[in-house]
Amino acid sequence: LVAGYGARSGRDVTDLRWYRAFAAFKLAAILEGVHFRYLRGRTVGAGFDRIGERVAPLVALGLSVIEEA
């Protein structure tokens, strides 16, 4: 997908670490917001009780992407 985008757009896509890390951190922040609302009873429905446990792995993923050599 990335290679196809690079070929069609003519953009250099050889190092996407910053964008991958940012995406992980951004998703972690969104999920933390959903978790916060769930804890206060403002978000109801199936599965929202487990959203909070997905935040730390996303942060860890973002950090690992940044640290890639």
Stockholm file with secondary structure:
# STOCKHOLM 1.0

chainA/1-69         LVAGYGARSGRDVTDLRWYRAFAAFKLAAILEGVHFRYLRGRTVGAGFDRIGERVAPLVALGLSVIEEA
#=GR chainA/1-69 SS CHHHHHHHHCCCCSCCHHHHHHHHHHHHHHHHHHHHHHHTTSSCSTTGGGGGGGHHHHHHHHHHHHTCC
#=GC SS_cons        CHHHHHHHHCCCCSCCHHHHHHHHHHHHHHHHHHHHHHHTTSSCSTTGGGGGGGHHHHHHHHHHHHTCC
//
